[in-house]
Amino acid sequence: MGLDFRKVDFHCLTHFHPDHVIDLISLLFAMNYTVDFTRFDPLRIIGPAGLKDFFAKMRGIFGRWIEAHTYSLSLHEAGNSEIDFEDFSVQTRPVLHSENSIGFRVNVAGRSMVYSGDTGYCGNIVALGKEADLLVLECSYPEERKKEGHLTPALAGRIAREAGAKKLLLTHFYPVFGGHDIRQECGQEFSGEIVLAVDGMKLEI
């Protein structure tokens, strides 16, 4: 991707399921043990209630290998929250998935990106996505295989329509989508631009 992980200043977690947090271990390890690099800039991790306990348990397993040695590491627990930083703000709201799951809205210079994390349909993700320039929603299952706490194409489209989002990016597809026209199914609910995520994709907001 041509991106330098050493320049990451903020790391956001929506919930503590393995597929959403496991890379944090590698990131923290690499911050300390990359050849010819010493990090001094602060690293801020934003996550749901329980973040500090989660990090303490990881630290209990990996110890000094993931501790911050040359930089400051801060943990921000968020729920129904608004956090202002130097040149942008982060809003979070609880969403319908696991205990304490949250979605994120990042506002920068009049532009907004919203990320649901894993969620079922709920009012909070609609409110969070209100008129977002880019709404990123998980879309895990087709309609006939709907699972609690996850979205289908139609439900994702409904959220985007009710939120008045300008562009919808769908991600988190499970293999059960084989043979499905995800964009067409979503388009029955949302008439705006629909993009299906692929690895390596870059979008301008």
N, CA, C and O of each residue as an XYZ file, in Angstrom:
820
protein
N       0.818     -1.214      0.000
C       0.000      0.000      0.000
C       0.847      1.258      0.000
O       0.328      2.348     -0.241
N       2.145      1.133      0.266
C       3.013      2.296      0.304
C       2.799      3.177      1.515
O       3.180      4.347      1.504
N       2.202      2.641      2.546
C       1.953      3.385      3.783
C       2.959      2.967      4.852
O       3.349      1.801      4.922
N       3.375      3.915      5.681
C       4.364      3.651      6.715
C       3.650      3.498      8.058
O       3.134      4.474      8.602
N       3.621      2.282      8.590
C       2.918      2.033      9.854
C       3.499      2.863     10.999
O       2.824      3.110     11.998
N       4.747      3.288     10.851
C       5.388      4.054     11.918
C       4.786      5.442     12.071
O       5.008      6.116     13.077
N       4.011      5.874     11.051
C       3.395      7.193     11.106
C       1.964      7.152     11.649
O       1.279      8.174     11.676
N       1.518      5.975     12.080
C       0.176      5.857     12.675
C       0.181      6.545     14.039
O       0.972      6.196     14.915
N      -0.706      7.523     14.211
C      -0.813      8.240     15.484
C      -2.062      7.856     16.271
O      -2.110      8.019     17.491
N      -3.077      7.344     15.565
C      -4.342      6.960     16.192
C      -4.733      5.572     15.704
O      -4.643      5.275     14.513
N      -5.160      4.737     16.619
C      -5.604      3.388     16.275
C      -6.977      3.192     16.906
O      -7.118      3.288     18.126
N      -7.995      2.917     16.083
C      -9.380      2.842     16.574
C      -9.883      1.406     16.545
O      -9.730      0.710     15.542
N     -10.480      0.967     17.639
C     -11.040     -0.374     17.763
C     -12.540     -0.270     18.007
O     -12.979      0.493     18.868
N     -13.322     -1.029     17.256
C     -14.774     -0.992     17.443
C     -15.252     -1.991     18.486
O     -16.244     -1.745     19.172
N     -14.550     -3.124     18.613
C     -14.908     -4.144     19.602
C     -13.741     -5.120     19.700
O     -12.743     -4.981     18.994
N     -13.877     -6.105     20.578
C     -12.715     -6.928     20.918
C     -12.742     -8.331     20.322
O     -12.114     -9.234     20.876
N     -13.436     -8.541     19.232
C     -13.377     -9.835     18.563
C     -12.047     -9.965     17.825
O     -11.511     -8.966     17.346
N     -11.502    -11.189     17.727
C     -10.133    -11.375     17.219
C      -9.864    -10.734     15.865
O      -8.789    -10.171     15.658
N     -10.828    -10.809     14.926
C     -10.566    -10.279     13.588
C     -10.509     -8.760     13.566
O     -10.164     -8.174     12.540
N     -10.839     -8.110     14.681
C     -10.802     -6.655     14.740
C      -9.698     -6.107     15.650
O      -9.473     -4.897     15.673
N      -9.011     -6.966     16.393
C      -8.003     -6.452     17.329
C      -6.636     -7.116     17.221
O      -5.657     -6.590     17.749
N      -6.549     -8.257     16.549
C      -5.323     -9.048     16.636
C      -4.111     -8.304     16.063
O      -2.990     -8.518     16.524
N      -4.317     -7.431     15.062
C      -3.185     -6.706     14.468
C      -2.595     -5.663     15.403
O      -1.485     -5.182     15.176
N      -3.333     -5.310     16.458
C      -2.797     -4.332     17.410
C      -1.532     -4.868     18.079
O      -0.610     -4.103     18.364
N      -1.484     -6.158     18.327
C      -0.306     -6.757     18.948
C       0.922     -6.563     18.056
O       1.986     -6.157     18.522
N       0.755     -6.857     16.777
C       1.869     -6.704     15.834
C       2.287     -5.249     15.709
O       3.478     -4.954     15.611
N       1.315     -4.327     15.710
C       1.634     -2.910     15.592
C       2.457     -2.436     16.781
O       3.481     -1.776     16.605
N       2.018     -2.768     17.986
C       2.726     -2.331     19.185
C       4.119     -2.950     19.257
O       5.075     -2.293     19.669
N       4.228     -4.201     18.859
C       5.537     -4.860     18.838
C       6.472     -4.154     17.866
O       7.626     -3.877     18.192
N       5.960     -3.860     16.656
C       6.789     -3.249     15.616
C       7.221     -1.834     15.980
O       8.287     -1.386     15.559
N       6.409     -1.130     16.755
C       6.777      0.229     17.164
C       8.074      0.236     17.976
O       8.814      1.220     17.971
N       8.337     -0.862     18.666
C       9.528     -0.949     19.511
C      10.719     -1.603     18.820
O      11.868     -1.291     19.134
N      10.453     -2.500     17.891
C      11.533     -3.363     17.429
C      11.753     -3.315     15.921
O      12.137     -4.316     15.315
N      11.509     -2.145     15.313
C      11.812     -1.942     13.903
C      13.239     -1.419     13.764
O      13.626     -0.472     14.449
N      14.018     -2.033     12.880
C      15.418     -1.648     12.681
C      15.510     -0.202     12.188
O      14.739      0.213     11.322
N      16.456      0.562     12.743
C      16.729      1.941     12.316
C      15.539      2.877     12.520
O      15.365      3.831     11.762
N      14.720      2.610     13.536
C      13.588      3.488     13.821
C      13.330      3.507     15.325
O      13.246      2.462     15.970
N      13.208      4.705     15.864
C      12.796      4.870     17.256
C      11.607      5.816     17.277
O      11.698      6.947     16.800
N      10.499      5.356     17.827
C       9.301      6.191     17.867
C       9.356      7.104     19.087
O       9.674      6.671     20.195
N       9.039      8.380     18.857
C       8.924      9.340     19.949
C       7.533      9.970     20.011
O       7.102     10.428     21.069
N       6.825      9.992     18.867
C       5.502     10.602     18.830
C       4.496      9.764     19.625
O       4.593      8.537     19.641
N       3.540     10.408     20.277
C       2.530      9.673     21.052
C       1.674      8.778     20.145
O       1.475      9.079     18.968
N       1.183      7.700     20.700
C       0.227      6.825     20.024
C      -1.035      6.770     20.878
O      -0.973      6.473     22.071
N      -2.182      7.059     20.259
C      -3.453      7.064     20.964
C      -4.324      5.937     20.431
O      -4.523      5.815     19.222
N      -4.838      5.119     21.330
C      -5.753      4.041     20.961
C      -7.136      4.398     21.484
O      -7.302      4.680     22.671
N      -8.126      4.388     20.601
C      -9.508      4.686     20.965
C     -10.326      3.409     20.795
O     -10.283      2.773     19.742
N     -11.069      3.040     21.832
C     -11.871      1.833     21.759
C     -13.023      1.882     22.739
O     -13.179      2.867     23.460
N     -13.826      0.849     22.777
C     -14.991      0.837     23.662
C     -14.608      0.642     25.117
O     -13.448      0.387     25.440
N     -15.596      0.765     25.987
C     -15.388      0.464     27.404
C     -14.788     -0.927     27.533
O     -15.227     -1.864     26.866
N     -13.796     -1.059     28.382
C     -13.073     -2.320     28.525
C     -11.729     -2.311     27.833
O     -10.982     -3.286     27.920
N     -11.401     -1.203     27.133
C     -10.125     -1.126     26.415
C      -8.937     -1.250     27.360
O      -7.977     -1.959     27.058
N      -8.993     -0.572     28.494
C      -7.866     -0.613     29.425
C      -7.672     -2.007     30.000
O      -6.541     -2.462     30.172
N      -8.772     -2.680     30.295
C      -8.678     -4.064     30.795
C      -8.150     -4.986     29.709
O      -7.341     -5.873     29.983
N      -8.604     -4.782     28.477
C      -8.128     -5.589     27.353
C      -6.622     -5.431     27.169
O      -5.908     -6.415     26.979
N      -6.139     -4.181     27.227
C      -4.708     -3.947     27.058
C      -3.926     -4.550     28.221
O      -2.844     -5.103     28.020
N      -4.463     -4.449     29.430
C      -3.778     -5.022     30.594
C      -3.620     -6.533     30.434
O      -2.586     -7.089     30.806
N      -4.622     -7.192     29.892
C      -4.541     -8.640     29.683
C      -3.531     -8.980     28.594
O      -2.780     -9.947     28.722
N      -3.508     -8.189     27.523
C      -2.492     -8.404     26.486
C      -1.098     -8.203     27.059
O      -0.180     -8.972     26.773
N      -0.949     -7.163     27.868
C       0.346     -6.882     28.477
C       0.758     -8.011     29.413
O       1.943     -8.320     29.538
N      -0.233     -8.632     30.077
C       0.060     -9.763     30.947
C       0.624    -10.948     30.183
O       1.368    -11.753     30.742
N       0.272    -11.057     28.910
C       0.769    -12.150     28.076
C       2.103    -11.781     27.418
O       3.054    -12.561     27.456
N       2.166    -10.590     26.814
C       3.321    -10.217     25.993
C       4.326     -9.308     26.703
O       5.447     -9.133     26.227
N       3.930     -8.730     27.839
C       4.852     -7.950     28.643
C       5.528     -6.819     27.894
O       4.880     -6.078     27.155
N       6.832     -6.689     28.088
C       7.601     -5.576     27.546
C       7.593     -5.519     26.023
O       7.892     -4.473     25.446
N       7.255     -6.623     25.362
C       7.302     -6.651     23.905
C       6.276     -5.707     23.282
O       6.457     -5.264     22.148
N       5.196     -5.390     24.012
C       4.201     -4.466     23.452
C       4.076     -3.184     24.277
O       3.230     -2.341     23.980
N       4.902     -3.028     25.300
C       4.864     -1.795     26.085
C       5.531     -0.663     25.306
O       6.391     -0.901     24.458
N       5.130      0.558     25.603
C       5.729      1.727     24.957
C       7.001      2.120     25.703
O       6.946      2.482     26.878
N       8.138      2.049     25.028
C       9.418      2.331     25.679
C       9.904      3.753     25.434
O      10.423      4.393     26.348
N       9.744      4.251     24.223
C      10.315      5.554     23.864
C       9.250      6.593     23.534
O       9.576      7.733     23.203
N       7.989      6.209     23.621
C       6.881      7.103     23.279
C       5.770      6.932     24.313
O       5.789      5.981     25.094
N       4.817      7.837     24.319
C       3.685      7.719     25.242
C       2.517      7.030     24.547
O       2.222      7.290     23.381
N       1.871      6.156     25.286
C       0.711      5.411     24.784
C      -0.487      5.763     25.650
O      -0.450      5.582     26.867
N      -1.559      6.270     25.023
C      -2.758      6.617     25.785
C      -3.943      5.812     25.281
O      -4.079      5.557     24.084
N      -4.792      5.420     26.206
C      -5.974      4.618     25.905
C      -7.216      5.442     26.197
O      -7.409      5.898     27.324
N      -8.064      5.635     25.188
C      -9.289      6.417     25.336
C     -10.480      5.468     25.250
O     -10.727      4.891     24.190
N     -11.212      5.297     26.331
C     -12.420      4.473     26.312
C     -13.600      5.350     25.904
O     -13.834      6.407     26.491
N     -14.332      4.905     24.903
C     -15.416      5.706     24.339
C     -16.711      4.899     24.305
O     -16.700      3.673     24.186
N     -17.815      5.611     24.411
C     -19.132      4.998     24.288
C     -19.994      5.932     23.477
O     -19.939      5.936     22.247
N     -20.794      6.726     24.170
C     -21.532      7.819     23.530
C     -20.672      9.056     23.727
O     -20.900      9.843     24.645
N     -19.680      9.222     22.857
C     -18.592     10.163     23.141
C     -18.276     11.064     21.963
O     -18.573     10.736     20.814
N     -17.664     12.211     22.265
C     -17.081     13.093     21.266
C     -15.715     13.511     21.777
O     -15.590     14.043     22.880
N     -14.693     13.269     20.972
C     -13.322     13.560     21.370
C     -12.717     14.523     20.355
O     -12.688     14.223     19.161
N     -12.243     15.656     20.804
C     -11.619     16.642     19.932
C     -10.104     16.529     20.006
O      -9.528     16.506     21.094
N      -9.460     16.459     18.841
C      -8.016     16.464     18.752
C      -7.583     17.741     18.037
O      -8.406     18.630     17.817
N      -6.314     17.846     17.673
C      -5.789     19.106     17.160
C      -6.542     19.617     15.940
O      -6.961     20.774     15.914
N      -6.720     18.778     14.937
C      -7.326     19.230     13.693
C      -8.466     18.339     13.217
O      -8.862     18.416     12.054
N      -8.992     17.506     14.087
C     -10.146     16.688     13.724
C     -10.856     16.228     15.002
O     -10.334     16.368     16.107
N     -12.042     15.683     14.821
C     -12.803     15.180     15.965
C     -13.303     13.770     15.674
O     -13.474     13.376     14.520
N     -13.531     13.025     16.744
C     -14.026     11.660     16.634
C     -15.285     11.536     17.479
O     -15.279     11.841     18.671
N     -16.355     11.090     16.853
C     -17.585     10.782     17.566
C     -17.771      9.273     17.597
O     -17.484      8.591     16.613
N     -18.243      8.755     18.707
C     -18.542      7.331     18.799
C     -19.932      7.144     19.377
O     -20.407      7.955     20.173
N     -20.578      6.059     18.964
C     -21.887      5.684     19.492
C     -21.931      4.166     19.646
O     -21.346      3.446     18.836
N     -22.618      3.673     20.675
C     -22.792      2.222     20.798
C     -23.567      1.668     19.606
O     -24.509      2.301     19.130
N     -23.175      0.490     19.122
C     -23.894     -0.168     18.033
C     -24.260     -1.587     18.460
O     -23.797     -2.086     19.486
N     -25.102     -2.224     17.645
C     -25.722     -3.497     18.027
C     -24.879     -4.677     17.548
O     -25.082     -5.198     16.451
N     -23.937     -5.085     18.385
C     -23.122     -6.264     18.054
C     -22.779     -6.990     19.351
O     -23.647     -7.622     19.953
N     -21.526     -6.907     19.787
C     -21.136     -7.492     21.069
C     -21.261     -6.430     22.156
O     -21.571     -5.272     21.876
N     -21.021     -6.830     23.374
C     -21.083     -5.879     24.482
C     -20.082     -4.743     24.252
O     -18.908     -4.981     23.969
N     -20.567     -3.509     24.377
C     -19.744     -2.299     24.280
C     -19.234     -1.986     22.878
O     -18.358     -1.133     22.737
N     -19.743     -2.637     21.840
C     -19.315     -2.311     20.475
C     -19.671     -0.868     20.138
O     -20.722     -0.367     20.539
N     -18.786     -0.204     19.396
C     -19.034      1.180     19.007
C     -18.753      1.375     17.522
O     -17.980      0.635     16.913
N     -19.405      2.396     16.953
C     -19.089      2.869     15.616
C     -18.380      4.204     15.720
O     -18.447      4.868     16.754
N     -17.692      4.605     14.644
C     -16.883      5.825     14.644
C     -17.333      6.795     13.551
O     -17.707      6.384     12.452
N     -17.290      8.076     13.872
C     -17.411      9.135     12.867
C     -16.212     10.061     13.037
O     -15.980     10.600     14.119
N     -15.457     10.241     11.964
C     -14.295     11.129     11.971
C     -14.636     12.355     11.131
O     -15.003     12.233      9.962
N     -14.514     13.535     11.732
C     -14.791     14.793     11.055
C     -13.491     15.577     10.886
O     -12.806     15.883     11.862
N     -13.161     15.898      9.632
C     -11.935     16.636      9.332
C     -12.238     17.696      8.276
O     -12.668     17.367      7.171
N     -12.015     18.953      8.611
C     -12.113     20.056      7.639
C     -13.402     20.006      6.833
O     -13.384     20.164      5.612
N     -14.515     19.787      7.513
C     -15.806     19.785      6.838
C     -16.159     18.497      6.137
O     -17.219     18.416      5.516
N     -15.316     17.488      6.209
C     -15.578     16.179      5.612
C     -15.775     15.143      6.713
O     -15.273     15.297      7.827
N     -16.512     14.092      6.386
C     -16.796     13.084      7.410
C     -16.730     11.674      6.843
O     -17.180     11.413      5.727
N     -16.160     10.768      7.634
C     -16.170      9.345      7.332
C     -16.724      8.613      8.538
O     -16.339      8.882      9.676
N     -17.634      7.682      8.277
C     -18.256      6.908      9.350
C     -17.962      5.437      9.125
O     -18.078      4.937      8.006
N     -17.583      4.748     10.189
C     -17.300      3.312     10.123
C     -18.137      2.603     11.178
O     -18.081      2.942     12.359
N     -18.904      1.624     10.745
C     -19.837      0.939     11.652
C     -19.160     -0.063     12.566
O     -19.657     -0.325     13.661
N     -18.016     -0.642     12.138
C     -17.584     -1.866     12.791
C     -18.640     -2.923     12.516
O     -19.431     -2.768     11.585
N     -18.672     -3.979     13.289
C     -19.731     -4.975     13.155
C     -20.976     -4.458     13.857
O     -20.896     -3.967     14.983
N     -22.129     -4.565     13.199
C     -23.363     -4.088     13.807
C     -24.577     -4.674     13.106
O     -24.517     -5.045     11.934
N     -25.669     -4.749     13.836
C     -26.969     -4.957     13.220
C     -27.586     -3.595     12.965
O     -26.992     -2.565     13.282
N     -28.788     -3.593     12.387
C     -29.475     -2.320     12.176
C     -29.810     -1.700     13.530
O     -30.350     -2.371     14.409
N     -29.483     -0.405     13.696
C     -29.824      0.296     14.930
C     -29.839      1.789     14.667
O     -29.196      2.269     13.734
N     -30.573      2.522     15.489
C     -30.696      3.961     15.319
C     -29.389      4.697     15.454
O     -29.196      5.730     14.814
N     -28.479      4.188     16.276
C     -27.215      4.885     16.500
C     -26.332      4.940     15.260
O     -25.652      5.939     15.027
N     -26.338      3.879     14.466
C     -25.492      3.915     13.269
C     -26.122      4.816     12.209
O     -25.409      5.428     11.414
N     -27.443      4.901     12.192
C     -28.104      5.846     11.294
C     -27.740      7.275     11.690
O     -27.381      8.090     10.840
N     -27.835      7.576     12.996
C     -27.512      8.918     13.484
C     -26.049      9.254     13.247
O     -25.724     10.379     12.865
N     -25.163      8.289     13.469
C     -23.734      8.514     13.290
C     -23.415      8.805     11.819
O     -22.529      9.602     11.509
N     -24.152      8.144     10.924
C     -23.892      8.288      9.496
C     -24.609      9.437      8.830
O     -24.574      9.552      7.605
N     -25.265     10.297      9.603
C     -26.079     11.384      9.053
C     -25.274     12.242      8.079
O     -24.316     12.911      8.465
N     -25.685     12.209      6.797
C     -25.082     13.018      5.728
C     -23.560     12.843      5.640
O     -22.842     13.777      5.283
N     -23.085     11.661      5.964
C     -21.638     11.392      5.883
C     -21.163     11.430      4.434
O     -21.869     10.985      3.529
N     -19.972     11.960      4.224
C     -19.378     11.928      2.889
C     -19.062     10.500      2.477
O     -19.217     10.138      1.311
N     -18.620      9.687      3.433
C     -18.374      8.272      3.178
C     -18.872      7.469      4.371
O     -18.438      7.681      5.503
N     -19.783      6.548      4.104
C     -20.320      5.658      5.138
C     -19.802      4.255      4.861
O     -20.121      3.662      3.830
N     -19.007      3.727      5.775
C     -18.426      2.391      5.628
C     -19.197      1.437      6.535
O     -19.153      1.560      7.759
N     -19.902      0.486      5.926
C     -20.718     -0.453      6.684
C     -20.259     -1.878      6.447
O     -19.905     -2.255      5.330
N     -20.271     -2.658      7.508
C     -20.067     -4.090      7.343
C     -21.269     -4.671      6.617
O     -22.374     -4.136      6.707
N     -21.054     -5.763      5.901
C     -22.126     -6.423      5.148
C     -21.765     -7.896      5.091
O     -21.176     -8.361      4.115
N     -22.117     -8.630      6.138
C     -21.552     -9.961      6.349
C     -22.332    -11.106      5.710
O     -21.744    -12.116      5.324
N     -23.649    -10.954      5.597
C     -24.482    -12.086      5.187
C     -25.545    -11.678      4.175
O     -26.022    -10.544      4.208
N     -25.923    -12.584      3.275
C     -27.079    -12.333      2.415
C     -28.369    -12.426      3.231
O     -28.367    -12.909      4.364
N     -29.458    -11.962      2.646
C     -30.729    -11.877      3.375
C     -31.147    -13.209      3.974
O     -31.603    -13.262      5.116
N     -30.995    -14.286      3.211
C     -31.487    -15.593      3.677
C     -30.604    -16.216      4.754
O     -30.978    -17.220      5.359
N     -29.443    -15.630      4.994
C     -28.538    -16.155      6.033
C     -28.309    -15.123      7.137
O     -27.293    -15.176      7.830
N     -29.232    -14.195      7.305
C     -29.095    -13.094      8.266
C     -28.749    -13.611      9.650
O     -29.349    -14.570     10.135
N     -27.755    -12.955     10.294
C     -27.337    -13.277     11.650
C     -27.496    -12.045     12.533
O     -27.264    -10.920     12.089
N     -27.890    -12.259     13.772
C     -28.030    -11.156     14.714
C     -26.703    -10.431     14.881
O     -25.655    -11.065     15.006
N     -26.747     -9.097     14.885
C     -25.539     -8.314     15.086
C     -24.729     -8.082     13.833
O     -23.600     -7.597     13.913
N     -25.281     -8.419     12.666
C     -24.600     -8.177     11.394
C     -25.601     -7.637     10.380
O     -26.813     -7.745     10.566
N     -25.077     -7.053      9.303
C     -25.916     -6.456      8.274
C     -25.958     -7.300      7.009
O     -25.020     -8.029      6.688
N     -27.065     -7.180      6.310
C     -27.232     -7.709      4.962
C     -27.137     -6.534      3.984
O     -27.149     -5.384      4.422
N     -27.045     -6.785      2.685
C     -27.016     -5.668      1.733
C     -28.225     -4.741      1.864
O     -28.076     -3.520      1.809
N     -29.411     -5.305      2.036
C     -30.617     -4.484      2.142
C     -30.600     -3.627      3.398
O     -30.984     -2.458      3.358
N     -30.159     -4.197      4.508
C     -30.107     -3.426      5.752
C     -29.053     -2.320      5.666
O     -29.269     -1.214      6.161
N     -27.920     -2.620      5.040
C     -26.897     -1.590      4.851
C     -27.438     -0.465      3.980
O     -27.209      0.712      4.260
N     -28.158     -0.829      2.921
C     -28.756      0.178      2.061
C     -29.789      1.015      2.793
O     -29.884      2.224      2.581
N     -30.566      0.365      3.658
C     -31.568      1.099      4.447
C     -30.897      2.129      5.347
O     -31.356      3.268      5.441
N     -29.814      1.732      6.007
C     -29.093      2.651      6.889
C     -28.573      3.850      6.096
O     -28.727      4.997      6.516
N     -27.949      3.572      4.933
C     -27.400      4.653      4.104
C     -28.500      5.596      3.641
O     -28.316      6.813      3.631
N     -29.646      5.035      3.258
C     -30.764      5.869      2.801
C     -31.306      6.724      3.936
O     -31.516      7.924      3.759
N     -31.535      6.125      5.093
C     -32.092      6.868      6.219
C     -31.110      7.918      6.738
O     -31.522      8.960      7.247
N     -29.818      7.641      6.609
C     -28.800      8.589      7.067
C     -28.566      9.707      6.052
O     -28.023     10.756      6.397
N     -28.970      9.486      4.816
C     -28.685     10.472      3.782
C     -27.213     10.532      3.434
O     -26.689     11.600      3.119
N     -26.544      9.392      3.488
C     -25.103      9.334      3.195
C     -24.848      9.646      1.721
O     -25.684      9.361      0.864
N     -23.697     10.228      1.439
C     -23.356     10.599      0.069
C     -22.738      9.427     -0.701
O     -22.950      9.299     -1.907
N     -21.992      8.589     -0.025
C     -21.378      7.425     -0.659
C     -21.349      6.289      0.349
O     -21.081      6.506      1.531
N     -21.628      5.068     -0.122
C     -21.668      3.887      0.748
C     -20.589      2.905      0.309
O     -20.534      2.502     -0.852
N     -19.740      2.530      1.249
C     -18.716      1.512      1.012
C     -19.053      0.292      1.860
O     -19.144      0.386      3.084
N     -19.237     -0.850      1.209
C     -19.569     -2.086      1.912
C     -18.316     -2.948      2.060
O     -17.491     -3.031      1.150
N     -18.189     -3.591      3.234
C     -17.009     -4.416      3.506
C     -17.387     -5.562      4.445
O     -18.546     -5.693      4.839
N     -16.387     -6.402      4.804
C     -16.597     -7.496      5.773
C     -17.475     -8.603      5.186
O     -18.333     -9.152      5.877
N     -17.255     -8.928      3.902
C     -18.059     -9.954      3.231
C     -17.622    -11.352      3.663
O     -16.429    -11.654      3.700
N     -18.592    -12.196      3.987
C     -18.298    -13.598      4.282
C     -18.459    -14.433      3.006
O     -19.165    -14.013      2.090
N     -17.818    -15.610      2.926
C     -17.858    -16.415      1.695
C     -19.263    -16.836      1.264
O     -19.452    -17.217      0.109
N     -20.251    -16.779      2.155
C     -21.612    -17.200      1.810
C     -22.243    -16.296      0.749
O     -23.333    -16.592      0.259
N     -21.569    -15.197      0.389
C     -22.095    -14.302     -0.634
C     -21.868    -14.829     -2.050
O     -22.274    -14.175     -3.010
N     -21.247    -15.964     -2.204
C     -20.993    -16.495     -3.532
C     -22.254    -16.532     -4.382
O     -23.268    -17.090     -3.965
N     -22.196    -15.935     -5.586
C     -23.338    -15.931     -6.487
C     -24.312    -14.792     -6.268
O     -25.288    -14.671     -7.008
N     -24.071    -13.949     -5.265
C     -24.969    -12.833     -4.973
C     -24.482    -11.552     -5.633
O     -23.279    -11.306     -5.719
N     -25.425    -10.738     -6.099
C     -25.121     -9.411     -6.615
C     -25.338     -8.423     -5.469
O     -26.426     -7.867     -5.313
N     -24.294     -8.212     -4.672
C     -24.415     -7.408     -3.456
C     -24.838     -5.981     -3.771
O     -25.693     -5.416     -3.089
N     -24.244     -5.403     -4.797
C     -24.561     -4.019     -5.146
C     -26.032     -3.885     -5.559
O     -26.699     -2.922     -5.179
N     -26.526     -4.830     -6.321
C     -27.918     -4.772     -6.761
C     -28.875     -4.914     -5.587
O     -29.881     -4.208     -5.516
N     -28.567     -5.827     -4.662
C     -29.433     -6.040     -3.502
C     -29.444     -4.809     -2.606
O     -30.491     -4.420     -2.088
N     -28.293     -4.208     -2.427
C     -28.204     -3.003     -1.615
C     -28.912     -1.838     -2.308
O     -29.547     -1.010     -1.655
N     -28.796     -1.785     -3.632
C     -29.375     -0.704     -4.411
C     -30.893     -0.668     -4.388
O     -31.490      0.340     -4.767
N     -31.521     -1.738     -3.953
C     -32.972     -1.720     -3.807
C     -33.405     -0.790     -2.676
O     -34.556     -0.358     -2.625
N     -32.469     -0.484     -1.767
C     -32.760      0.405     -0.636
C     -32.087      1.771     -0.766
O     -32.610      2.773     -0.279
N     -30.936      1.807     -1.420
C     -30.134      3.041     -1.476
C     -29.805      3.366     -2.914
O     -29.229      2.548     -3.631
N     -30.177      4.577     -3.339
C     -29.987      4.961     -4.738
C     -28.676      5.695     -4.985
O     -28.358      6.020     -6.129
N     -27.907      5.963     -3.922
C     -26.639      6.656     -4.073
C     -25.530      5.731     -4.535
O     -25.775      4.571     -4.868
N     -24.298      6.251     -4.555
C     -23.144      5.474     -5.015
C     -22.814      4.370     -4.014
O     -22.690      4.618     -2.815
N     -22.676      3.151     -4.527
C     -22.350      1.984     -3.705
C     -21.031      1.401     -4.196
O     -20.882      1.108     -5.382
N     -20.081      1.233     -3.292
C     -18.765      0.692     -3.633
C     -18.540     -0.572     -2.810
O     -18.833     -0.594     -1.614
N     -18.026     -1.615     -3.437
C     -17.686     -2.854     -2.738
C     -16.191     -2.863     -2.461
O     -15.383     -2.748     -3.383
N     -15.828     -2.997     -1.207
C     -14.423     -2.913     -0.809
C     -13.622     -4.100     -1.335
O     -14.113     -5.229     -1.365
N     -12.403     -3.835     -1.742
C     -11.425     -4.869     -2.084
C     -10.107     -4.477     -1.433
O      -9.859     -3.297     -1.184
N      -9.272     -5.455     -1.160
C      -7.981     -5.174     -0.541
C      -7.177     -4.204     -1.397
O      -7.089     -4.358     -2.615
N      -6.592     -3.201     -0.742
C      -5.768     -2.235     -1.435
C      -6.505     -1.044     -1.998
O      -5.893     -0.164     -2.605
N      -7.819     -1.003     -1.805
C      -8.611      0.113     -2.335
C      -8.291      1.409     -1.604
O      -8.099      1.415     -0.388
N      -8.234      2.512     -2.358
C      -8.084      3.845     -1.790
C      -9.198      4.727     -2.318
O      -9.480      4.728     -3.516
N      -9.836      5.483     -1.422
C     -10.909      6.389     -1.809
C     -10.611      7.782     -1.291
O     -10.117      7.937     -0.173
N     -10.903      8.792     -2.087
C     -10.788     10.170     -1.634
C     -12.112     10.617     -1.038
O     -13.179     10.257     -1.536
N     -12.042     11.403      0.030
C     -13.253     11.925      0.668
C     -13.286     13.438      0.469
O     -14.219     14.100      0.923
